């Protein structure tokens, strides 16, 4: 329970309490970001203390301090390494590696601090995980309602916000050509040449996006991944293909543009891949 709670606290502080402005100016807002982590982690550990704690100092105050301290060190290291992306040709791959490494180090620090201060048996924890995933022979463990709810919430965050962030890093910023995407203006009565009369009327419709705010695309991505997970849990794997087809039809005309088509397919296939993996994991854990 405590490990799931701390992981959930980390995800909330990292992906919901940290705004886009804070992400862009990480160095400037690092103290505020760490304050968010301090508050959320303290609340979680305080809740655990009231439920089953023995010592307030060693089970609440010190673990909170260590988790936030390690988080700050990892974030500072990540910020320094991000500057090296200027020297890499594949900047997106470097940023993605940093993001995954950053999150793994945060989770690892949570596990180690739980082992040291809250006396969590990591061997027993990993054995529990292997049994839950059917990767180890033995009786399937009972998860309990509270742990199941925590796990589902974590999977929901991974399926929506975290996966969306990973896809955005993989795709990178939209190029100037591809960013002509949203909003319309129309030109009429176009002359054949500057000196000729307007002897023909044609209509050109351009798609213009003033800034890269793909909020609707983000919501669509969330919904499609949740729908894929639901279909997998129901065993309707074949129905997933219909979602891909339906999404492709909405962009049918833009598929003539090779750059856009590759961009669209990379994002869509990555989104579906993560959704399928999460759906299979949930199916194995809860349905066997």
C-alpha positions as CSV (number, residue, x, y, z in Angstrom):
1,X,0.0,0.0,0.0
2,X,2.7,2.5,1.0
3,X,4.7,2.0,-2.2
4,X,1.6,2.5,-4.4
5,X,0.6,5.6,-2.4
6,X,4.1,7.2,-2.8
7,X,4.2,6.4,-6.5
8,X,0.8,8.0,-6.9
9,X,1.9,11.0,-4.9
10,X,4.9,11.3,-7.2
11,X,2.8,11.1,-10.4
12,X,0.4,13.7,-9.1
13,X,3.2,16.2,-8.1
14,X,5.1,15.6,-11.4
15,X,2.3,15.5,-13.9
16,X,-0.6,17.5,-12.4
17,X,0.8,20.0,-10.0
18,X,3.7,20.9,-12.4
19,X,2.4,23.2,-15.1
20,X,3.7,23.6,-18.6
21,X,5.3,26.9,-17.6
22,X,7.1,25.1,-14.8
23,X,8.3,22.4,-17.2
24,X,9.7,25.0,-19.6
25,X,11.5,26.9,-16.9
26,X,12.5,24.0,-14.7
27,X,15.4,25.8,-13.1
28,X,13.3,28.9,-12.1
29,X,10.4,26.8,-10.7
30,X,12.4,24.0,-9.1
31,X,11.8,25.1,-5.5
32,X,8.1,25.4,-6.1
33,X,8.1,22.0,-7.8
34,X,9.9,20.4,-4.8
35,X,7.5,22.2,-2.5
36,X,4.6,20.4,-4.3
37,X,6.4,17.1,-3.8
38,X,7.0,17.9,-0.1
39,X,3.4,18.6,0.6
40,X,2.0,15.6,-1.3
41,X,4.6,13.2,0.1
42,X,4.1,14.5,3.6
43,X,0.3,14.0,3.4
44,X,0.7,10.4,2.1
45,X,3.2,9.5,4.8
46,X,1.0,11.2,7.5
47,X,-2.0,9.1,6.3
48,X,0.1,5.9,6.6
49,X,1.3,7.0,10.0
50,X,-2.2,7.4,11.3
51,X,-3.2,4.0,9.8
52,X,-0.3,1.9,11.0
53,X,2.7,4.1,12.1
54,X,4.9,3.8,15.1
55,X,7.3,6.7,14.9
56,X,6.4,10.1,13.4
57,X,10.0,11.3,12.9
58,X,11.4,8.2,11.2
59,X,8.2,7.3,9.2
60,X,7.0,10.8,8.2
61,X,9.5,13.6,8.5
62,X,12.8,11.9,7.6
63,X,11.4,9.9,4.6
64,X,9.7,13.0,3.3
65,X,13.0,14.9,3.5
66,X,15.0,12.1,1.8
67,X,12.4,11.6,-1.0
68,X,12.3,15.3,-1.8
69,X,16.1,15.7,-1.5
70,X,16.8,12.8,-3.9
71,X,14.1,14.1,-6.3
72,X,15.8,17.5,-6.4
73,X,19.2,15.9,-7.1
74,X,17.8,13.8,-9.9
75,X,16.0,16.9,-11.4
76,X,19.2,19.0,-11.3
77,X,21.2,16.2,-12.9
78,X,18.5,15.9,-15.6
79,X,18.6,19.7,-16.3
80,X,22.3,19.6,-16.8
81,X,22.1,16.6,-19.1
82,X,19.3,18.2,-21.2
83,X,21.8,20.9,-22.3
84,X,23.8,18.1,-24.0
85,X,20.8,17.5,-26.3
86,X,22.2,20.4,-28.4
87,X,25.1,18.1,-29.4
88,X,22.9,15.2,-30.4
89,X,21.4,14.7,-33.8
90,X,18.5,12.7,-32.4
91,X,17.4,15.2,-29.8
92,X,14.0,13.6,-29.2
93,X,15.6,10.2,-28.5
94,X,18.0,11.8,-26.0
95,X,15.1,13.7,-24.2
96,X,13.0,10.5,-24.1
97,X,15.9,8.6,-22.6
98,X,16.4,11.3,-19.9
99,X,12.6,11.3,-19.1
100,X,12.5,7.5,-18.7
101,X,15.7,7.5,-16.7
102,X,14.5,10.3,-14.5
103,X,11.2,8.5,-13.7
104,X,13.0,5.2,-13.0
105,X,15.4,6.9,-10.6
106,X,12.5,8.5,-8.8
107,X,10.7,5.2,-8.4
108,X,13.9,3.5,-7.3
109,X,14.5,6.2,-4.7
110,X,11.0,5.7,-3.3
111,X,11.6,1.9,-3.1
112,X,14.9,2.3,-1.3
113,X,13.6,4.9,1.2
114,X,10.6,2.6,1.9
115,X,13.0,-0.2,2.6
116,X,15.2,1.8,4.8
117,X,12.8,3.9,6.9
118,X,9.4,2.1,6.6
119,X,10.8,-1.4,6.6
120,X,9.2,-2.5,3.4
121,X,10.5,-5.9,2.3
122,X,11.5,-5.4,-1.3
123,X,12.1,-9.1,-1.9
124,X,8.5,-9.8,-0.8
125,X,7.3,-6.9,-2.9
126,X,8.9,-8.1,-6.1
127,X,7.7,-11.7,-5.4
128,X,4.2,-10.3,-5.0
129,X,4.5,-8.4,-8.4
130,X,5.8,-11.5,-10.2
131,X,2.9,-13.6,-8.8
132,X,0.4,-10.9,-9.8
133,X,1.8,-10.9,-13.4
134,X,1.9,-14.7,-13.6
135,X,5.6,-14.6,-14.0
136,X,6.3,-16.8,-11.0
137,X,4.6,-20.1,-10.1
138,X,2.5,-20.0,-7.0
139,X,-0.9,-19.0,-5.7
140,X,-2.2,-15.6,-7.0
141,X,-2.1,-13.0,-4.2
142,X,-5.2,-11.2,-2.9
143,X,-4.9,-7.5,-3.9
144,X,-7.5,-6.0,-1.7
145,X,-9.9,-3.3,-2.6
146,X,-7.7,-0.3,-1.6
147,X,-4.6,-1.6,-3.3
148,X,-6.6,-2.4,-6.4
149,X,-8.1,1.1,-6.5
150,X,-4.6,2.6,-6.1
151,X,-3.2,0.4,-8.9
152,X,-6.1,1.3,-11.2
153,X,-5.6,5.1,-10.6
154,X,-1.9,4.7,-11.3
155,X,-2.6,2.8,-14.5
156,X,-5.1,5.5,-15.5
157,X,-2.5,8.2,-15.1
158,X,0.1,6.1,-17.0
159,X,-2.4,5.5,-19.8
160,X,-3.4,9.1,-20.2
161,X,-1.0,11.8,-19.0
162,X,2.3,9.9,-18.8
163,X,1.9,8.2,-22.2
164,X,0.8,11.5,-23.7
165,X,3.9,13.1,-22.4
166,X,6.1,10.3,-23.8
167,X,4.4,10.6,-27.3
168,X,4.9,14.3,-27.3
169,X,8.6,13.9,-26.6
170,X,9.0,11.3,-29.3
171,X,7.3,13.4,-31.9
172,X,8.9,16.6,-30.8
173,X,7.6,20.0,-31.8
174,X,5.6,20.4,-34.9
175,X,7.6,21.7,-37.8
176,X,6.5,25.0,-39.4
177,X,5.0,23.0,-42.3
178,X,3.1,20.6,-40.1
179,X,1.9,23.3,-37.7
180,X,-0.4,24.7,-40.4
181,X,-3.1,22.6,-38.9
182,X,-5.9,24.4,-37.1
183,X,-8.2,27.4,-37.9
184,X,-9.2,28.5,-41.4
185,X,-8.9,31.4,-43.7
186,X,-10.0,31.6,-47.3
187,X,-8.7,33.6,-50.3
188,X,-11.1,34.2,-53.2
189,X,-10.9,35.8,-56.7
190,X,-7.2,34.9,-57.3
191,X,-5.7,36.5,-60.4
192,X,-3.6,34.4,-62.7
193,X,-0.8,37.0,-62.6
194,X,-0.2,40.3,-60.9
195,X,-1.0,42.3,-64.1
196,X,-4.0,40.3,-65.3
197,X,-7.6,40.8,-64.5
198,X,-9.5,38.6,-62.1
199,X,-10.8,36.4,-64.8
200,X,-11.2,33.3,-62.6
201,X,-12.5,32.6,-59.1
202,X,-10.9,29.9,-57.0
203,X,-11.1,29.2,-53.3
204,X,-8.1,28.2,-51.3
205,X,-8.5,27.0,-47.7
206,X,-5.5,26.9,-45.5
207,X,-5.2,25.5,-42.0
208,X,-3.4,27.7,-39.6
209,X,-2.4,27.1,-36.0
210,X,-1.2,30.2,-34.1
211,X,0.5,28.2,-31.4
212,X,0.9,24.5,-30.8
213,X,-2.0,23.9,-28.4
214,X,-3.2,20.5,-29.3
215,X,-5.7,20.2,-26.5
216,X,-8.3,18.5,-28.6
217,X,-5.8,16.0,-29.9
218,X,-4.7,15.3,-26.4
219,X,-8.2,14.5,-25.2
220,X,-8.7,12.3,-28.3
221,X,-5.5,10.5,-27.4
222,X,-6.7,10.0,-23.8
223,X,-10.0,8.6,-24.9
224,X,-8.7,6.3,-27.6
225,X,-6.2,4.7,-25.2
226,X,-8.8,4.2,-22.5
227,X,-11.1,2.7,-25.1
228,X,-8.4,0.3,-26.3
229,X,-7.7,-0.7,-22.7
230,X,-11.4,-1.3,-22.1
231,X,-11.7,-3.4,-25.3
232,X,-8.7,-5.5,-24.3
233,X,-10.1,-6.1,-20.8
234,X,-13.3,-7.3,-22.6
235,X,-11.3,-9.6,-24.9
236,X,-12.3,-7.6,-28.0
237,X,-8.8,-7.4,-29.6
238,X,-10.2,-7.3,-33.1
239,X,-12.2,-4.2,-32.3
240,X,-9.0,-2.2,-31.8
241,X,-8.5,-2.2,-35.5
242,X,-11.7,-0.3,-36.1
243,X,-10.5,2.5,-33.9
244,X,-7.4,2.9,-36.0
245,X,-9.5,2.9,-39.1
246,X,-11.9,5.4,-37.8
247,X,-9.1,7.7,-36.7
248,X,-7.4,7.4,-40.0
249,X,-10.6,8.4,-41.9
250,X,-10.8,11.7,-40.1
251,X,-7.4,12.5,-41.5
252,X,-7.8,10.9,-44.9
253,X,-7.1,14.1,-47.0
254,X,-4.0,15.0,-44.9
255,X,-2.6,11.5,-45.5
256,X,-1.5,12.7,-49.0
257,X,1.1,14.7,-47.2
258,X,3.9,12.2,-46.4
259,X,5.4,14.3,-43.6
260,X,2.0,14.6,-41.9
261,X,1.2,10.9,-42.5
262,X,4.4,9.8,-40.9
263,X,3.9,12.1,-38.0
264,X,0.3,10.9,-37.6
265,X,1.1,7.2,-37.8
266,X,4.0,7.5,-35.4
267,X,1.9,9.1,-32.8
268,X,-1.1,6.8,-33.3
269,X,0.8,3.6,-33.3
270,X,2.8,4.6,-30.2
271,X,-0.4,5.5,-28.5
272,X,-2.0,2.2,-29.3
273,X,1.1,0.3,-28.3
274,X,1.1,1.7,-24.8
275,X,-2.6,1.2,-24.5
276,X,-2.3,-2.4,-25.5
277,X,0.5,-3.1,-23.1
278,X,-1.4,-1.4,-20.2
279,X,-4.6,-3.3,-21.1
280,X,-2.7,-6.6,-21.2
281,X,-1.1,-5.9,-17.8
282,X,-4.5,-5.0,-16.2
283,X,-6.0,-8.1,-17.7
284,X,-3.3,-10.4,-16.3
285,X,-3.4,-8.8,-12.9
286,X,-7.1,-8.7,-12.4
287,X,-8.5,-11.4,-14.7
288,X,-5.6,-13.9,-14.7
